[in-house]
């Protein structure tokens, strides 16, 4: 494997965008990595609030009327897992995009590598976080944060009590066109009513609070500081240069969002 810092990386401290565009931008960044050899790490947020469904998640698990009433967008990710409610305040998201032949082919090894800067960021926030110590059974399967907790890619806090520590970050990967894309959701603050409200079924906000913790609870720092720390850790991990999306990438992402990630066919039935 090539040392990541020997390659060209860019760090993009992205602003809020609608969910369909955020997912499309990742796919476009994958093309840039393959065709131009420019790899990307970024931080980003969601506006308006969005429910991102896992790739194979069934649409009947969603409370569509609740999402419509609360003006919560819905899109579908390329990665698996359960749905995640994202809003501009409570959620901090990140992406890592690089060529597949430059990182471990073993999924677990790749997770360990790509989560290094995430764990480093928590350390800089003085949060005792680490991979879950053991697998824990799902409380409510359609929701990512209430699914089974997996030691391979779920980060919990405090790490010193991993057996019953609460989840603070979920991370997922997919490979497409010789590129690996990992994205993750980090809980800055909790919105339990909105999160459980997005799903069909009888799950209480208290159940969510018993399973999930946040940066605000663990460290008490403000959101802007947390985002800056995460961006710094990502950039230093791979030696990235501060950058922005090129206009042609944004145009391609807007087109892809219209054709795919924002379309009813993709959201409901994974039709591309």
C-alpha positions in Angstrom: 0.0 0.0 0.0 1.2 3.5 -0.9 1.7 6.0 1.9 -1.4 8.2 1.7 0.6 11.4 2.1 2.6 10.6 -1.0 -0.5 11.3 -3.1 -2.4 14.4 -4.0 -5.2 15.1 -1.5 -7.5 18.0 -1.0 -9.4 19.0 2.1 -12.8 20.6 1.5 -14.6 22.2 4.4 -17.9 22.1 2.8 -21.0 24.1 3.6 -24.6 22.8 4.0 -26.4 21.4 1.0 -29.5 19.3 0.4 -29.0 15.6 0.9 -29.3 14.5 -2.7 -26.5 16.9 -3.7 -24.3 15.8 -0.8 -24.6 12.2 -2.0 -24.0 13.1 -5.6 -20.9 15.1 -4.8 -19.3 12.0 -3.3 -19.9 10.1 -6.5 -18.4 13.0 -8.5 -15.4 13.1 -6.2 -14.9 9.4 -6.9 -14.7 10.2 -10.6 -12.1 12.9 -9.9 -10.0 10.5 -7.9 -10.0 7.8 -10.6 -9.7 10.1 -13.7 -7.4 12.9 -12.3 -5.7 11.3 -9.3 -7.0 13.9 -6.9 -8.3 12.4 -3.6 -10.7 14.1 -1.2 -11.4 14.4 2.5 -14.2 16.8 3.5 -16.5 17.8 6.3 -20.1 18.7 5.5 -23.6 19.3 6.8 -27.2 18.9 5.6 -29.8 21.6 4.9 -32.7 21.1 4.9 -32.8 18.2 7.4 -32.5 14.9 5.7 -33.2 11.2 6.3 -30.6 9.2 4.4 -31.7 5.6 3.8 -29.3 2.7 3.7 -28.9 1.2 0.2 -31.1 -1.8 0.8 -33.5 -0.2 3.3 -37.2 -0.8 2.5 -39.3 2.4 1.9 -42.1 1.1 4.2 -39.8 1.6 7.2 -40.1 5.4 6.7 -42.9 7.6 8.1 -43.3 9.6 5.0 -46.1 11.7 6.4 -43.9 12.7 9.4 -41.0 13.6 7.0 -43.3 15.7 4.8 -44.9 17.5 7.8 -41.5 18.3 9.3 -40.1 19.2 5.9 -37.4 16.5 6.2 -35.9 15.5 2.8 -35.2 11.9 2.1 -32.4 10.4 -0.1 -30.7 7.1 -0.3 -27.0 6.4 0.2 -24.8 4.0 -1.7 -23.7 2.5 1.6 -25.7 -0.1 3.6 -27.0 0.1 7.1 -30.1 1.8 8.5 -31.5 5.3 8.0 -29.9 8.4 9.7 -31.6 11.6 10.5 -29.2 14.5 9.7 -29.8 18.2 10.6 -27.5 21.2 10.3 -26.9 21.4 14.1 -26.9 17.9 15.5 -25.1 16.0 12.8 -21.5 16.5 11.6 -20.6 14.4 8.5 -17.4 13.6 6.7 -16.2 11.9 3.5 -12.9 10.2 2.4 -12.4 9.4 -1.3 -9.4 7.6 -2.8 -8.3 5.1 -5.3 -9.0 1.5 -4.3 -5.6 0.2 -5.1 -4.0 2.6 -2.6 -5.7 1.3 0.5 -6.2 -2.2 2.1 -8.4 -4.6 0.2 -9.6 -6.1 3.4 -12.7 -4.2 4.5 -11.9 -4.3 8.2 -8.3 -3.1 7.7 -9.6 -0.3 5.5 -12.1 0.8 8.2 -9.3 0.8 10.7 -7.2 3.1 8.4 -10.0 5.5 7.5 -11.2 5.9 11.0 -7.8 6.9 12.3 -8.5 10.6 11.8 -11.9 10.3 13.3 -10.5 8.8 16.5 -7.8 11.4 16.4 -10.4 14.2 16.2 -12.3 12.8 19.2 -9.0 12.6 21.1 -8.3 16.3 20.4 -11.8 17.1 21.6 -10.9 15.3 24.9 -13.5 12.6 24.3 -12.7 9.1 25.4 -14.0 7.3 22.2 -13.1 4.1 20.5 -14.4 1.2 18.4 -17.1 -0.7 20.2 -15.7 -3.5 22.4 -18.1 -6.1 21.3 -21.2 -6.5 19.1 -24.5 -5.4 20.6 -27.9 -6.5 19.3 -30.2 -4.1 17.5 -32.9 -2.1 19.3 -34.6 -1.0 16.2 -33.2 -2.3 12.8 -34.4 0.4 10.4 -32.4 3.1 12.3 -28.6 3.2 11.9 -28.0 4.5 15.5 -30.3 1.9 16.9 -29.0 -1.1 14.9 -26.6 -3.6 16.2 -23.3 -2.0 17.2 -20.4 -3.4 15.2 -16.8 -3.2 16.6 -15.5 -2.9 13.0 -16.9 0.5 12.3 -19.0 1.9 15.1 -17.4 4.3 17.5 -18.7 4.6 21.1 -18.0 6.8 24.1 -16.7 6.6 26.7 -14.3 3.9 25.5 -13.3 2.9 29.0 -16.8 1.3 29.4 -17.2 -0.1 25.9 -19.6 -2.9 26.9 -22.3 -0.4 27.6 -20.9 2.8 26.0 -23.2 4.7 23.7 -22.7 5.2 20.0 -21.3 8.6 18.9 -20.3 7.8 15.2 -21.4 5.5 12.5 -19.1 4.9 9.5 -19.7 3.1 6.2 -17.8 2.3 2.9 -18.5 1.4 -0.6 -16.3 0.7 -3.7 -17.3 2.1 -7.1 -15.2 2.4 -10.3 -11.9 1.5 -8.6 -12.5 4.0 -5.9 -13.2 3.6 -2.2 -15.6 6.1 -0.5 -16.2 6.2 3.2 -18.6 8.6 4.8 -19.7 8.9 8.4 -22.1 10.6 10.7 -20.9 12.0 14.0 -23.4 13.0 16.6 -22.7 16.6 17.8 -26.1 16.9 19.6 -29.1 14.7 19.9 -32.5 15.2 18.2 -34.2 12.1 19.5 -37.8 13.1 18.7 -37.0 13.9 15.1 -34.8 10.8 14.7 -37.3 8.2 15.8 -40.2 10.2 14.2 -38.7 9.5 10.7 -39.4 5.8 11.1 -42.5 3.7 11.2 -42.8 1.7 14.4 -43.1 2.5 18.1 -39.7 3.6 19.3 -39.4 6.2 22.1 -37.0 9.1 22.2 -35.8 7.8 25.5 -34.7 4.6 23.8 -32.7 6.6 21.4 -31.1 8.6 24.2 -30.1 5.4 25.9 -28.2 4.2 22.9 -26.6 7.4 21.5 -24.3 10.1 23.0 -22.9 13.2 21.5 -19.9 15.6 21.3 -21.9 18.2 23.2 -22.6 15.7 26.1 -19.1 14.3 26.2 -17.0 17.5 25.7 -19.2 20.5 25.9 -17.5 22.3 23.0 -19.4 24.3 20.4 -20.2 22.9 16.9 -17.9 25.2 15.0 -14.9 24.1 17.1 -15.8 20.4 16.6 -16.1 20.8 12.8 -12.7 22.6 12.7 -11.0 19.9 14.7 -12.4 17.1 12.5 -11.3 18.9 9.4 -7.8 19.5 10.7 -7.5 15.8 11.7 -8.6 14.6 8.3 -6.3 17.0 6.5 -3.2 16.1 8.6 -3.9 12.4 8.3 -3.3 12.4 4.5 -1.3 15.6 4.0 -4.2 17.4 2.2 -4.2 20.9 0.9 -7.1 23.2 1.6 -9.3 23.4 -1.5 -12.9 23.9 -2.8 -15.0 22.0 -5.4 -14.5 23.1 -9.0 -17.5 24.5 -10.7 -17.6 21.6 -13.2 -17.8 19.2 -10.2 -20.7 21.1 -8.7 -22.5 21.2 -12.0 -22.0 17.4 -12.4 -23.3 16.9 -8.8 -26.4 19.0 -9.4 -27.2 17.0 -12.5 -26.6 13.7 -10.8 -28.7 14.8 -7.8 -31.6 15.6 -10.2 -31.3 12.4 -12.2 -30.5 10.0 -9.3 -30.2 10.9 -5.7 -33.3 13.1 -5.6 -35.5 11.0 -7.8 -38.4 8.9 -6.5 -37.1 5.9 -8.4 -33.8 5.9 -6.5 -35.2 6.9 -3.1 -38.0 4.3 -3.1 -36.7 1.5 -5.3 -32.9 2.0 -5.9 -33.6 2.6 -9.6 -30.8 4.5 -11.3 
